Amino acid sequence: MLSIIQITIIGLFSYILWSILFGALNQSVLQLFVPIQKKTNKLKGKTLYRILPFIIFLTIMVSLDVGYQFGDFVFGLIIGCFLALNDAIFDELMTGKLNAKK
């Protein structure tokens, strides 16, 4: 039980850090995710397209964790990074939402 709590806390901090990084890259001159976001904004059923890669990724990560035993810290970092990347692709970053309200 303690392992799940550790992974969740580390994943949350990792998600926040990666969201800030991806948000900065998206608002910089590079506009790294803008071409992908234009395509994903036109999709119907965005929820399914956001959840399905996460389920597949989580299944792969759990399978790899059984074989390689990443540890809670690495597992949390990777999960947080993937969640932030998924949100960046679908224009759902918390930093983007905060900046859009200003």
HELIX and SHEET records of a PDB file:
HELIX    1   1 LEU A    2  GLN A   27  1                                  26    
HELIX    2   2 VAL A   34  ASN A   41  1                                   8    
HELIX    3   3 LYS A   46  TYR A   68  1                                  23    
HELIX    4   4 ASP A   72  ILE A   89  1                                  18    
HELIX    5   5 MET A   94  ALA A  100  1                                   7    
END                                                                             
